[in-house]
Amino acid sequence: MMVNAASRSAMAELRERLNAVLPELDHVRFNWIPLVNRQNDGSRHRQLADELYAAAGLLGSQPRLRRALGDPSTDASARSELARSLFAGRVGDAALQLISEAVALRWSSPWDLTDALEILADDVLLVAAEQEGQLDTVEDELFRFERILFNSDQLGAALDEGGVPAERRRGLLTSLLGDKVHPVTAQLLEHAVASGRRPNLSFAIDDLLQASAARRERSVARVISATELTPEQVERLAAALTRLYGREITVRTAVDESVRGGLVVRVGDEVIDGSVATRLAQARAAFA
């Protein structure tokens, strides 16, 4: 999302500051921004994420404020003080510290600052899942929902429709998810639907999966097969891909009967298509 070196450097520094704040979460104060509808679910990480999401949403909806806090040509300490005066009493201590530190960094554009706060909130939620030992579950649920979107253009269009109020789209998502996914998965998807800062929900899920994999210094392979793979097959495939790419690969699988046989493997932007459906299509094209 951030292509300019200045913003990438600022994002790396902001993540370091997040790592310093997270161990102190049990000892800091939390407030609720009026924009946040979620009730306290007992997770201080999820509360912090909500406050950061709400701050990003406020910047996204207020162009003058966004420019005032994200303009790299103005004094950094003045931007930080402005942020503190605006958000004090509306967010808790941890969020206030991170927001004031974020606006003091040098971003290539005010929009990069807004995106950084959203990415930081995503990171907080992934940390929450990791500490609960549920990061694998969250990754798997995100991937499976990505497959649902892939197989239903109508659903994807309904969730991505910018002309529909965010609350209605979020309500649709909530009705689909129910209590069938981990709370972190639900919160990540709900924000992705409401934010509008990525081209579509599938793109947002891809970013989240990559961020989750990066936390553990590994990559995720999305594998599509005609039938469910056995645990032994998944283990062998992960080992083979790890040798091929020279780094740890975690495999996420989904079933799609249209591939007919074989596998479609995606690692990052690279796709290895060994499906029977593709080979048949290639054969028909050759004969034609």
C-alpha positions in Angstrom: 0.0 0.0 0.0 2.8 2.4 0.9 5.2 2.7 -2.1 7.3 5.7 -0.9 10.4 5.0 1.1 9.7 7.7 3.6 6.3 6.2 4.5 7.7 2.7 4.7 10.4 3.9 7.0 7.8 5.7 9.2 5.6 2.6 9.3 8.5 0.4 10.4 9.3 2.9 13.2 5.7 3.1 14.3 5.5 -0.7 14.5 8.6 -0.6 16.8 6.8 1.9 19.0 3.7 -0.4 19.1 5.9 -3.2 20.2 7.0 -1.1 23.1 3.4 -0.1 24.1 1.8 -3.5 23.9 3.4 -5.0 27.0 2.0 -2.2 29.1 -1.6 -2.6 28.0 -2.7 -4.1 31.3 -1.7 -0.9 33.1 -3.1 1.8 30.8 -6.5 3.6 30.7 -9.0 3.1 27.9 -11.8 5.4 26.7 -14.3 4.8 24.0 -14.7 7.1 21.0 -18.4 7.8 20.2 -17.7 6.4 16.7 -17.0 3.0 18.1 -20.1 0.7 18.5 -18.4 -2.4 19.8 -19.0 -3.2 23.5 -16.1 -4.2 25.7 -15.4 -7.8 25.0 -12.6 -8.2 27.6 -9.7 -7.8 25.2 -7.6 -4.7 25.8 -5.9 -5.4 22.4 -9.3 -5.3 20.7 -10.2 -2.1 22.5 -7.0 -0.5 21.4 -7.6 -1.6 17.8 -11.1 -0.1 17.9 -9.7 3.3 19.1 -7.0 3.3 16.3 -9.6 2.4 13.7 -11.9 5.2 14.9 -9.0 7.7 14.8 -8.2 6.6 11.2 -11.8 6.9 10.3 -12.0 10.4 11.6 -8.9 11.4 9.6 -10.4 9.8 6.5 -13.6 11.7 6.8 -12.1 15.1 7.6 -9.8 16.4 4.8 -8.6 19.5 6.7 -7.8 17.6 9.8 -6.0 14.9 7.8 -3.8 17.5 6.0 -3.1 19.3 9.3 -1.9 16.1 11.0 -0.2 14.5 8.0 1.6 17.5 6.3 5.3 16.7 6.4 6.2 20.3 5.8 4.9 21.5 9.2 6.6 21.2 12.6 6.4 17.6 13.9 6.0 18.6 17.6 3.2 20.9 16.7 1.4 18.1 14.8 1.8 15.9 17.8 0.5 18.4 20.2 -2.5 19.1 18.0 -3.3 15.4 17.9 -3.1 15.1 21.7 -5.4 18.1 22.1 -7.9 16.6 19.7 -7.9 13.0 20.9 -7.3 13.4 24.7 -10.3 12.1 26.5 -11.7 10.4 23.4 -9.2 7.6 23.3 -7.2 5.8 26.0 -3.6 6.4 27.0 -2.1 3.7 24.7 -4.0 4.9 21.6 -3.3 8.6 22.4 0.5 7.8 22.7 0.5 5.9 19.4 -1.5 8.5 17.5 0.6 11.4 18.7 3.8 9.5 17.8 2.4 8.6 14.4 1.6 12.2 13.4 5.1 13.3 14.4 6.6 10.9 11.9 7.3 11.9 8.3 4.7 10.5 5.9 4.8 10.9 2.1 1.1 12.0 2.2 -1.6 12.6 4.8 -3.4 9.5 3.4 -0.4 7.4 4.3 -0.8 8.5 7.9 -4.5 7.4 7.8 -3.5 4.0 6.3 -0.8 3.6 8.9 -3.2 3.9 11.8 -5.4 1.2 10.2 -2.5 -1.1 9.6 -1.4 -0.5 13.2 -4.9 -1.5 14.4 -4.7 -4.7 12.2 -1.3 -5.5 13.8 -2.8 -5.1 17.3 -5.6 -7.6 16.5 -3.1 -10.1 15.0 -1.0 -9.8 18.2 -4.2 -10.5 20.2 -4.9 -13.7 18.2 -1.2 -14.7 18.5 -1.2 -14.3 22.3 -4.4 -16.4 22.5 -2.8 -19.1 20.4 -5.4 -18.5 17.7 -3.5 -16.9 14.9 -3.7 -20.1 12.8 -7.4 -20.1 13.3 -7.7 -16.4 12.2 -5.6 -17.0 9.1 -7.7 -20.0 8.1 -11.0 -18.2 8.6 -9.8 -15.2 6.6 -8.7 -17.5 3.8 -11.9 -19.4 3.7 -13.9 -16.2 3.6 -11.7 -15.1 0.7 -12.8 -18.3 -1.1 -16.4 -17.6 -0.4 -16.0 -14.2 -2.0 -14.2 -15.7 -5.0 -17.1 -18.1 -5.6 -19.8 -15.5 -5.2 -19.5 -12.3 -7.3 -22.9 -11.1 -6.0 -21.8 -11.3 -2.3 -18.5 -9.6 -3.1 -20.3 -6.8 -4.9 -22.7 -6.3 -2.1 -20.0 -6.0 0.5 -17.8 -3.7 -1.7 -20.7 -1.4 -2.9 -19.5 2.1 -2.0 -22.9 3.6 -2.5 -24.4 1.5 0.3 -23.9 2.9 3.9 -21.1 1.1 5.7 -23.4 0.1 8.6 -25.6 -1.8 6.1 -22.6 -3.6 4.6 -21.3 -4.4 8.0 -24.7 -5.7 9.1 -24.7 -8.0 6.1 -21.3 -9.3 7.0 -22.3 -9.8 10.6 -25.3 -11.8 9.5 -23.1 -14.0 7.4 -20.4 -14.6 10.1 -22.7 -14.9 13.1 -20.6 -16.5 15.9 -18.9 -18.9 13.5 -15.5 -17.1 13.5 -13.1 -15.9 16.1 -13.8 -12.4 17.4 -10.5 -11.1 15.9 -11.5 -12.5 12.5 -14.9 -10.8 12.7 -13.3 -7.5 13.8 -10.8 -7.5 11.0 -13.4 -8.2 8.4 -15.9 -5.7 9.8 -13.4 -2.9 9.6 -12.2 -3.9 6.1 -15.9 -3.8 4.9 -16.5 -0.4 6.5 -13.2 1.3 5.8 -13.1 1.6 2.0 -9.3 2.2 2.0 -8.6 -0.8 -0.1 -10.0 -1.6 -3.6 -12.2 -4.4 -2.3 -12.6 -6.9 0.5 -10.6 -9.6 -1.2 -7.7 -7.2 -1.5 -8.0 -6.4 2.2 -8.0 -10.0 3.2 -4.9 -10.6 1.1 -3.1 -7.8 3.0 -4.2 -9.3 6.3 -3.0 -12.7 5.4 0.4 -11.3 4.3 0.7 -9.3 7.5 -0.1 -12.3 9.7 2.5 -14.4 7.9 5.1 -11.7 8.2 4.6 -11.6 12.0 6.0 -15.1 12.1 8.6 -14.5 9.3 7.0 -16.9 6.9 4.8 -17.0 3.9 1.3 -18.4 3.3 0.5 -20.6 0.4 -3.2 -20.7 -0.7 -3.9 -24.1 -2.1 -7.1 -25.0 -4.0 -7.9 -28.6 -4.7 -10.9 -30.5 -6.0 -11.2 -32.6 -2.9 -10.1 -32.0 0.7 -6.4 -32.7 1.3 -5.4 -35.0 4.2 -3.2 -33.7 7.0 -0.4 -35.8 5.7 -0.7 -34.3 2.2 -0.8 -30.8 3.6 2.3 -31.5 5.6 4.2 -32.9 2.6 3.1 -29.9 0.5 4.2 -27.4 3.1 7.6 -29.1 3.3 8.0 -29.2 -0.5 7.1 -25.5 -0.8 9.4 -24.6 2.1 12.3 -26.2 0.2 11.3 -24.6 -3.1 11.1 -21.0 -1.7 13.8 -21.3 0.9 11.6 -20.0 3.8 8.9 -21.4 6.0 5.6 -21.8 4.1 2.3 -22.4 5.9 -0.4 -24.0 3.7 -4.1 -22.9 3.8 -6.4 -25.1 1.8 -9.8 -24.8 0.2 -11.9 -27.1 -2.0 -13.2 -26.0 -5.4 -14.6 -28.8 -7.5 -14.1 -26.8 -10.7 -10.4 -27.4 -10.6 -11.3 -31.1 -11.3 -8.0 -32.4 -10.0 -4.5 -31.4 -9.2 -3.7 -28.2 -7.3 -3.6 -24.4 -7.7 -1.0 -22.9 -5.4 -0.6 -19.2 -4.8 2.3 -17.8 -2.8 2.3 -14.0 -2.8 1.9 -12.9 -6.4 3.2 -16.2 -7.8 0.6 -18.8 -8.9 1.5 -22.5 -9.7 -1.5 -23.9 -11.6 -1.3 -27.6 -11.8 -5.0 -28.2 -12.0 -6.7 -30.6 -14.4 -9.1 -27.9 -15.5 -6.2 -25.7 -16.6 -4.5 -28.6 -18.4 -7.7 -29.4 -20.2 -8.2 -25.8 -21.2 -4.6 -25.7 -22.6 -5.2 -28.9 -24.5 -8.4 -27.6 -26.1 -6.6 -24.4 -27.0 -3.8 -26.4 -28.6 -6.2 -28.5 -30.7 -8.1 -25.4 -31.8 
